[in-house]
């Protein structure tokens, strides 16, 4: 499994609108081939910063399958107007499992 980790910076004062838009977008990820999980966390120290973590079966499921789909465009239409800066995205794979 690959983890997509996206840091999303939202325009201050638009956090609740962003959260509502992100909630509307969950079905877009649920139906995406290879999507395994979806989680949105808000940073306590910087309340307009969020971390989106999406589990994908393969990197290609995200980069090709989702990003090149109409569902990705719909995701960006829903949440994009709330961004104060472009998302910072990276992909991780497990290197070690501890407790």
Secondary structure, DSSP 8 states (H G I E B T S, - for coil): -EEEEEEEEB-TT-HHHHHHHHHHHHHHHHTSTTEEEEEEEE-SSSTTEEEEEEEESSHHIIIIIITTSHHHHHHHHHHGGGBSS--EEEEEE-S----
